[in-house]
Amino acid sequence: MKNALHQLWLDNTEDIFNRDRGCPQVKELTDLIQRNREKLSEALSDAQKETLEKYDDCCAELHDLYFERFFESGFRLGVQLTLAGLL
């Protein structure tokens, strides 16, 4: 079951994230993050930039794991609610 949810998550994330980009708050925060990241990167040495990239990679991986878990929990809750309604 977990593998099936994982595959469902991987197939659906692109649509979910593309849909949220139309949200004004998401666009504003994304733009702000990008501008601040560029300013920070310009102020760092090459070694510091490499460390920042490693940090960004770890944060992105953690972010993906959290969202996958949230998706699994929401999916399970949806199935439980559906079953409760049928019984």
N, C-alpha and C positions, 0 to 999 in steps of 0.2 A: 504493500500500500504506500509506504513512504517513497519508494522509487517512482511509483506512478504519479504521486503528487509532485515529486521533484521534476519529472519530465513535463507535467502539465504546467508547472511554474516556469520552466525554461522556455516553453513555447509561448506563453502568454505575457511575459514581462515586457517585451518590446511594445506591444499594443498598449499596455497599461501606462508605461512611461511616456509614450508619444501623446496619449490622450491628456495626461496631466500637464504637458508643456503649454497647453492652451490656457491654463489657469494663470491669471495675472500675478498671484502671489508666488507661484512656483517660478514663473519667468523672472520676476523681480529678484527673488533670492538667488536664482541660478546666475543671473547677470552680476549680482553683487559679489557672489563667491568667486566668479571668474575674474572680475576686476581686481579684487583683493589678492587673489592667488598670483596674478600677473605682477602686481606691485611688489609682493613679497619675493617672488622669484627674481625680479630685477635687482633687489637689494642683497641677494645672497651670493656667496662664493660658489664655485663649481662643486666643491665638496659638500657644502651645505645644501645645494640644490639636489644633489644625489640623495642625501639623507631625507630631504623633504619628499622626494619622489617615493622612496621606500615607505615613508610614513603614509603618504597618500594611497599607496598600493594596499597597505595593511588596513587602512580605514575603509577603502572600497570593498575589500574582501569581507570585513566585519559587517559592513552595511548590507552586502548581499546575503550573508548568513542570517542576519536579523529579519530581512524582508522575506526570505524563504520560510523561516519559522512562522512569521506572522501569517503568511499565505496558508501554510499547513493548518494552523490553528483556526483560521477563518473558514477554511474549507471543511474541516471536521465539524465545526459549529453549525455550518450550513446543512451538512448531512444529518446531524443530530436533530436539528429543528425540523427538517423535512420528514425524518422518521417519526418524530413525535407527532407531527400533524397527520400522518397516515395511520397511526395506531389509535 
